[in-house]
Amino acid sequence: MISSAILLYVDPGSGSYLVQAIIAAILGFLFYFKTIWWRIKSFFTRKKKDDNTENHNVDA
């Protein structure tokens, strides 16, 4: 019978680094897809021209 035991020790420093890397990867993917979604959304939507928001040069 062949049995192999895999012994894995993760010290607190390595464990916290692994957790930090996983969180950074998740946030990176979320930011990436948020940016893609914003580009797709802005492609299909147009800005409406509003005369009230335009800057007019008025001499006071």
N, C-alpha and C positions, 0 to 999 in steps of 0.2 A: 504494500500500500504506500503510495506516494502522497505525502501531505506536506504542503509548504505553508508555513505561517508567515504572514506579513506583519511585521511589527512596525508600527508607525508612531513616532513621538513628535508632537508639535509643542514646542515651548511657548510661553505666553507672547514673546516677541514675534515669533513666526506666525502664530495664530492671529495676532492683531494685524500684522501686515497682510495676511491672506484676507481677512475681513475687509480691510481698507481697500485692497485691490478689487474685491468683488463689488463693493459699494461704488467705487470709482467707475468700474466697467458698466454697471447698471445705469448710473447717472449719465455717463457718456453716451450710451445708446439712447437714453430718453431725450437728451439734448439734441442728438443727431436727428432723431425722427421728428422731434418738435420743429426743428429747422426745416426739414423736408416738408412737413405738413403746412408750415407757414408759407413756404414758396408755392406749393400747390394751391392753397387757399387764396393767396394774393394774385395768382394767375387768373383765377376764375372770377374774382370780385374786382370791381372798379371803385375808385374813389369818386364820390359825388362832388361836383364843384359846388361850393357854398359861398355865395357872395358876402356873407357876414364874416367869414373867417379870412378873407383876403385882406392884405395890408394895403390900405390906401394912404397915399401921401397927402395929408391934410395940413395946411399951414394954419397954425393957431395964432 
